Amino acid sequence: SLSEYCQNLKYYGPSVIRRALFFSFMIMLPLYLTTKYGVSVAVIGSFFSGSAIFTTFAMPFTGKLADKFSARYIVLVALSLMGILICAFGYAANMYHFAFLFALEAIDDAHARE
């Protein structure tokens, strides 16, 4: 029912926002990188694979961090930072800058998955 949905939205809302940001980003990123930097699909795949592996191993630590501090605060900061970093990708001057920003986004993504 609608009332149940509204009650659960406060718990699942940040996850929905994070997924919408990240999945829309995942669709456009390969096109952007191949067009702007001429990067191969293999390099793009290695970025996403490295990000997924890092996030997987970091989640137990970020879970403990969320237990120690307010999970709501951590998710709010992480989602805000994720949005800023994704916007900053457009201003990367070269592939090294982009790789640095992508690494920061991977670290932030581990915190946003609370």
N, C-alpha and C positions, 0 to 999 in steps of 0.2 A: 504494500500500500504506500501511498504518498507520505504518510507520517513516518513510517519506518525508514523510507528512503531519506527523508530529511534528517532523521536522527542519526543515521549512519554516515551522512555526508560529512559531518565534522571529523569523522575518523578516516574516511577514505578520500576526502577532498584533496589534500596535499599530494597523495599518490596519483590521483587523476591528473592534476596539473603537471606534475613531473613527467608523467608518461606522455601527455600531449606535447609538452615542450620537446622532450627527447626524441619521440618517434617522428615528429614532423621534421626535426633536425636530421635524423638518420636518413630520411628519404631525400632531402635536398643536398646533404653534404657531399656524397660522391659526385654529383653533377657539378657542384661548385668547385671542388678540388681538381677535377679533371679539366674543367674549363679555365680556371684562373692559374693553376700551377702546373698543369700537364702531368699530374700524378697518376700513376698506374692504379688499377683496381686492386692489385695485390697490396700495395702500400696502404690504401684506404682500409682494406680488410684487416691488415695488421694493426692499424690504429684501433679499430673497433674490438678486435680480439684482445689486444692488450688491455684496453679499458675494461672489458668484461672480466678478464682474469683478475686484474687488480681489484675491481669492485667486489668480486666474489671472496677474495681473501681478506679484504678490509672490513667486510660487513660484521664479523664478530666483534671487532674492536670498536666500530662505530656504534654497535648495539650496546656495548658496555658504557660507551660515552653517553648514549641517550638515557641509560639507566641512572647514570651519575648526575646528569644535568636534565633540564627540561627537554623532552623529545620535541615538543611543539616549537620551542625556540630554535633548536638545531635544524629542524625541517624548514622553518621559515627563512633562516639565514641561508641554508643550502639552496633552496629554491630561488631565492633572490640572486645569489651568486651565480647559479646556473644560467639564469636569464641574462645576466650581465656578460658572462663569459661567452655564451652563444652569440650575443650581439657583437662582442669583440672579435670574433672570428672574421667578420667582414673587414676589419681594419688591419689584419695581419699583413705585414709588408712582404713576407716571404714564407716559405714552407717551415723554416725553423721557428719563426714566431708562432705560426699556426700549431706546430707540434707542441710547443710549450703551453699554449692556451688549452690545447686538447688534453694535455696531461693534467693541468689544473682542473679541468672539467671532470676528468675521471676521478680525481681525488674528491671533488665536490659531490659527484654522483654517489659515491660510497656513503656519504653523510645524508644525502637526500632520500635514501631508500629505507628510512626508518618506518 
